[in-house]
Each structure stands twice: as structure tokens, then as C-alpha cells.
Amino acid sequence: MKKSNVIIFAVLVVISAFLLWLWYFLGFNRVDNPLDLVLSILWWVIVAAAIIAIARLEKTRRRRVRTVYVGDVATFNSERGVTPIDPTAPVQDSVAAVLEELEYDFTREDFPKPEDLEVRYFIRTDEFEPAERSESAQGATSGMGAAGASAGGAGTFAGVASTGTPAGGTGGAGAASVGGAAFAGAVGASAGAVSAGTGAPAARRPRPSKWTGEVVVAGSGQTRSFDTPEELSRILATIPQAA
């Protein structure tokens, strides 16, 4: 529940408590008038109804925010916008990454044009609880990223160190050697940067501890519900991919 809603609830409760105290302080409880009791009960009913209504509206709004539209190369979410899909990991992991970063504010991104994103299906999430990654797993991921970055740096150094033209060799051959070494160093640096940023494929994102909702295939309107991340994975595996 958003902080603003909690503040509204707190203000209503404080006002109600103050009016109840004022009613006793002014001695209205000594007056034999049943209308006072009716008004008091009616006020508390209104407060309770307002709290329930706001809570339900907020729950519905959050469910809409958790909807993620999935295309061939990217996903779209009303809060996060367009997010590229990681080709080295299951689509489910990319969707989970979007859900984990939601703040449920009132930011609303424009839906992309059909030529920019062709939606194949969308996932409505009822409940989502991300898995907490242990400190040891985080340490291993950081170590793998640092090793990848070191390997990339070593490759770059090797490419730079080979800039001298070999003795007795032609200028063209030396330039080719330099170019190949520099390219290998650049590839090593790029691989190190990717490993450092993503934790390498071995450090796969842990699956959420709880994930329920439904998958709706665009065009056909076919809806399939799921109660676990494993069920969602099986459902997505049955949806044909683009050729």
C-alpha cells in the first residue's frame, strides 16, 4: 500500500478518535438523544468503508501495473516502459526482473507502436514475491564479474602491447597483427564488462518464491492461469516463438 494511502487512513482514525473524545469532553454522552449514537456509528461505518474501498482500488491498480506485455525482443510495462529481453536467459527471467523493479508510483509510459513492439502475449500477475539472494551467491556473482573484467583488461593490455611492428616484417603484416590483437583485446574487454554487469550466465537469477497470475495470448484471447513459477515456465514453453 502506498504511503499516501496510509497517511489518509491515519488522518481519518485520528479525526475519529478526536471527535469521540470531544463528544465525551463536552458531556454529550449525558444527553438522552439517540441521534448522537446513530451519528457516531454512521461515522465509523463511513471510515471503515473508505478504508476498504481505497485498499481494494489500490490492489486493483497494482495488479494492472504488474501486467507485462511480451514481444519477440522486448517487453513493455506501464511503469518501466520498453525493456529489452536478455537473449541468454529465459523470457520468464526478464519479466521477473521488470516486476522486481516496480515502485508502483503513478508513472505511466506510452504504449509502443505496433511496428516497434509486436505483442505475442501478456502476463497478468496477481501475486509476486521475489526470491532473496543469499550473501554467498552475491559474493560468487561479484567474484565472477571481477574475474571477467580482469580477463577483459588482460586482453586489452595484450592487444596494446603488440603494437610494435615485428623486425624484418612488412608494414602491412605488422598492421594486420596489431589489428587482430587489438580486436581480440576489445572482445575480451567487452566480455569482461558483460560478465561484470550480469554476473555471467552461471549466476542465473533465482526464481521468485511466489508468482501467480495468468497468461493471455494476443489475438486468440486464450487465457491460462498459473500458481507457481514452474507452471508459468511450462506455459511459456508451449507458446510458439517467431520464426
Summary of the structure (lengths in Angstrom):
residues: 243
radius of gyration: 29.3
end to end distance: 42.3
largest distance: 115.8
contacts: 620
relative contact order: 0.11
helix: 55%
strand: 13%
